[in-house]
């Protein structure tokens, strides 16, 4: 083999190494046998299992040089109970469950390639069809090639396939033209000879030379006839005659410049014709034979040595006739096959230079090869033969195939590789059509022969039009299988909405739970699905909550029917099922201190003890109920505190050790700490029925009314003797005037100063409140605001003045709470996008150190906010963008890769970088997260249609400018420049052309719509006002400067605990200690400086007198109103004209 071929083999080996699988996928049967022996040998301590050190030693002896990290991943996946030991049975169970789960996942995620119903197309001839080929329209060939290069998956996007027509030729030489939907266009009889005693034309093969409008037909007369099929004609041009045997297989390839025509005959010979600059020189050197029906001997063409043409002959390459031949440009070789054992397939490499010979490699296979195809994407050959096996070969390793695909029961006669979908379409002699996954090597779809009603004969011809995803099969008639249309909804990760998403840092995996009862596991490094399994057998039960245990080895799910299941999510095996006590829906679940805490529609907290031993009795306990509505969220703080929130806005804090609730928060009732309210079920006569809350689905009339163990705590009022200040700072003369309670502070944005005094607060107690502002009594009695999410800041220390708990409510605000008897609401700020009241923060997350807060709202916006500090100023928003079309259900921060993981109700799960760069959507694309180069930032298609300018700028990393804003600015600047130019031209006009200038100015004013809405008196008045105010300007800041008048500071701050929430005002809960400023006497000015200032003032006065006329003229030229200037100019001109006429 030449050096170029060795270089290609190195490239192929490197590509094979790049496609290496995970460690679990590399373990075969031999490895398992060795591993079983190693388990027994490496068990040094005799404990019946291997610890992690012994497991590493055993795996390295079997698998060779592999990293400890990969071995540790397998060990943790198997050791789900975290006992630190893995035995042989445990390992086998894991491997079996993993393989079964992956097989079920691969079968369930794929949709059929073709519809099962075949379209039958009748044909009016008695012989079988030899060949079907698609002939594209020449006007669109180059355009289609360019589009194909730009997008290798053009057919997957639902785009319209290139137009053209199908050609079929029967054994007796009848050529049919069909439209792309297989409607008959016209028929041509290729046998046009009119001799009485001539034999009937018998066609063996046909191939289209599409770019030069030719069709080659091989017949039993040992010649190849070429027809001109451009337009609507079919004229015979020339023939290649005197072949050694009948041509049984032909192939043609071209890239527009070079063309290769290959022929294989009945004696096993292979003929190769090549030509350069095809459109100018043609495929063959037959200029001497042009004229009439030229018959060109093949031997003469082979002996020719013209420069543009190079022809090769490989005699007796096969022992039997050539069944199929193909030129592979990626390898620069011609592949041919035959049903013979010793020369089943021959690979003939063409020389790379003008001087050289062909080199051949042979594949030896019993019963030979009948058909094959090549995948350029994976550099593999796929073959089929008399034995019902499909083999996959490496072109450089001809000794044995890579793998075999079993499924057919009879000989495989046709094979086509779909390079875009990475699938194989195979057809057997019993008309069984199968679609195979080329990557995973399993059958995707099987169409039985009874669904192919094409008679009793085997399929003689097949054509797979990849661009249209159409398969045409033929015997004596034609059958068409149309591909399944890829729905637009396929852009989603799943069809069902997402319940939640978790990130596992041990295995670098993303676990997604769907409401319809399915769990999927994805590799975050590549964006590929590694496992998928249902949570229940038979009818799927909805998943409502999910979490990991503390070591993150097991997945814990809560279902709608109240069941709790523990899973090995790497294999899909169910490890344990906890009994359901209330059979109510579980809406939140938490693993803490070897206990599983759950709550939901039961409105109480229940915990289950997690024991490693398999015990029949599981310890379970119910805490007392302090919620009057469904519990929706749960979180913990330092393994000591537990917090739950409900739909009515109650936030209850619990002591984990005692199970007692010690305080309650409710932003709708009070900013202060409230006592927990014990909930009982009582009958109408007041007797207690039971302490547990009602079950879901029971009506309130059946259960009875609820009563609280205590009445609502009243808010304390400010003492009446306190002195309060009016707005001007003077103390109030009446001691009965009290300060109206102010609402809790909030901010519409991060730039608002919340410490400044609001303008709409009335400090006079006797004055009535404003009509648009509710009183504090009305605000307290208003409807409760549901809590969407609660989040503990575990890195913050517990202190009465420090907020360690965040809660997001349905009103779009995030509330900060200090936990303790003296705690309460520290503040609140707007967390949702915009100021709409119906925008709520649906999910929150933070990093390990609580430095950054990540939020997702109901509009699909993602916000990254700076670390929270205990102050009245909300955290500044670092970045925000729209990432989804619907509300975001879950958001996670992957600290190792500085990435953000989001899941939305629009059934998409996306990965973002911290800067806002879109990495990819799970299920749509793959990526390499660990690599430095992620490629060009791309905006998701659905976001590109609805995203704002700010969102597009963030997702494009600031590269794309704001086109709308830029265009508006350019238009405004050009308009101002044009107006200024016309004004200067008018000012510099002479007296004789003043009238013309006035006309132009009048035309300008008519086009200016902003001036037409004011009268002349209004313009004159505004001009006078501007002329007077223009003199009072700052030399530094200009006309826009306005002096700020400082507001007087209160001498005595109000009692903060008298304040009650109000929606439109700010509230101060904790005041910073301050000291009144002391009056500082101004320093004395030196006499020298006074004299210098006096001299400067005199000089300025003299300069002002000299430039008085020029200052008036400059002021007159720069006035803003063009219309007022024109009106004044016209008045002066009319006055001069009248005076001149009076003199005359």
Buried (B, 14 or more C-beta within 10 A) or exposed (E): EEEEBEEBBEEBEEEBEEEEEEBBEEBEEEBBEBBEEBBEEBBEEEEEBBBBEBBBBBBBEBBEEBEEEBBBBBBBBBBBBEEEBBBBEBBBBBBEBBEBBBEBBBEEEBEEBBEEEBBEBEBEBEBBBBBBBBBBEBEEBEEBBEEBEEEEEBBEEEEEBBEBBBBBBBBBBBBBBBEBEBEBEEEBEBBEEEEEEEEEBBBBBBBBBBBBBBBBBBBBBBBBBBBBBEEEEBEBBBBBBEBBBBBBBBBBBBEEEBBBBBBBBBBBBBBBBBBEEBEEBBBBBBEEBEEEEBEBBBEEBEEEEEEBBBBBBBEEBBBBBBBBBBBBEEBBBBBBBBBBEBBBBBBBBBBEEEEEEBBBBBBEBEBBBBBBBBBEEBBBBBBBBBBBBBBBBBBBBBEEBBEEBEBBEBBBBBBBBBBBBBBBBBBBBBBBBBBBBBEEBEBBBBBEBEBBEBEEEBBBBBBBBBBBBBBBBBBBBBBBBBBBEBEEEBBBBBEBBBBBBBBBEEBBBBBBBBBBBBBBBBBBBBBEBBBBBBBBEEEBBBBBBBBBBEEBBBBBBBBBBBBBBBBBBBBBBBBBEBEBBBBBBBBBBBBBBEBBBBBBBBBBBBBBBBEEEEEEEBEBEBBBBBBBBBBBBBBBBEEEBBBBBBBBBBBBBBEBEEBEBBBBBBBBBBBBBBBBBBBBBBEEEEEEEEEBBBEBEEEEEEBBEBEEEEEEEEBEEBEEEBEBBEEEEEEBEEEEBBBBBBBBBBBEEBEBEBEEBBEEBBBBBEEEBEEEBBBBEEBBEEEBBBBBBBBBBBBBEBBBEBBBBBBBBBBBBBBBBBBBEEBBBBBBBBBBBEEEEEBBBBBBBBBEEBEBBBBBBBBBBBBBBBBBEBBBBBBEBBEBBBBBBBBBBBBBBBBEBEBBBBBBBBBBBBBBBBBBBBBBBBBBEEBEBEEEEBEEBBBBEBBEEEBEEEBBBBBBBEEEEEEEEEEEEEEEEEEEEEBEEBBEEBEEBEEEEBEEBBEBBEEBBEEEEEBEEBEEEEBBEBBEEBEEEEEEEEEEEEEEEEEEEEEEEEEEEBBBBBBBBBBEBBBBBBEEEEEEEEEEEEEEEEEEEEEEEEEEEEEEEEEEEEEEEEEEEEEEEEBEBBBBBBBBBBEEBEEEEEEEEEEE
